[in-house]
């Protein structure tokens, strides 16, 4: 089963199949958090929708980019 993770620092979204601990390659090893998105939902999103989701997630969690 594919899982969707998001970086709590930069909002980068990554999909993985087996790993439970996922690191952000853009933030030098920051532990990524599981997203509430299913892989099917994520795969049906456009690039713009994915970026909007990441920005909304960061805003809600108080990490919005300046």
C-alpha positions as CSV (number, residue, x, y, z in Angstrom):
1,X,0.0,0.0,0.0
2,X,1.4,3.4,-1.0
3,X,1.4,6.1,1.7
4,X,1.7,9.8,1.4
5,X,4.1,11.8,3.7
6,X,4.6,15.6,4.0
7,X,7.6,17.5,5.4
8,X,6.6,19.7,8.3
9,X,9.3,22.2,7.4
10,X,9.0,22.7,3.7
11,X,5.8,21.0,2.7
12,X,7.5,18.6,0.2
13,X,5.2,15.6,-0.4
14,X,6.6,12.1,-1.0
15,X,5.0,8.7,-1.6
16,X,6.5,5.5,-0.2
17,X,5.4,1.9,-0.2
18,X,7.0,0.2,2.8
19,X,8.8,2.7,4.9
20,X,7.3,3.9,8.1
21,X,10.0,6.5,8.8
22,X,10.6,8.9,5.9
23,X,13.1,11.7,5.7
24,X,12.9,14.8,3.7
25,X,15.8,15.0,1.2
26,X,15.2,18.8,0.8
27,X,15.6,19.6,4.5
28,X,18.6,17.4,5.3
29,X,16.9,14.5,7.1
30,X,13.8,16.1,8.7
31,X,11.3,13.4,9.6
32,X,8.3,13.6,7.4
33,X,4.8,13.1,8.8
34,X,2.0,10.9,7.4
35,X,-0.6,12.8,5.4
36,X,-4.3,12.2,5.6
37,X,-4.4,11.9,1.8
38,X,-4.7,8.5,0.4
39,X,-2.5,7.6,-2.5
40,X,-5.5,7.5,-4.8
41,X,-6.5,11.1,-3.8
42,X,-2.9,12.3,-4.2
43,X,-2.5,10.7,-7.6
44,X,-5.7,12.3,-8.9
45,X,-4.5,15.8,-7.9
46,X,-2.9,18.2,-10.3
47,X,0.5,19.7,-9.5
48,X,-1.3,23.0,-8.6
49,X,-3.7,21.1,-6.2
50,X,-0.7,19.4,-4.6
51,X,1.1,22.7,-4.1
52,X,-2.1,24.2,-2.6
53,X,-2.5,21.2,-0.3
54,X,1.1,21.6,0.9
55,X,0.7,25.3,1.5
56,X,-2.6,24.8,3.4
57,X,-1.0,22.1,5.5
58,X,1.9,24.3,6.4
59,X,-0.5,27.2,7.2
60,X,-2.7,25.1,9.5
61,X,0.3,23.7,11.3
62,X,1.9,27.2,11.7
63,X,4.8,26.6,9.3
64,X,3.6,28.8,6.4
65,X,6.4,30.0,4.1
66,X,7.0,33.7,4.2
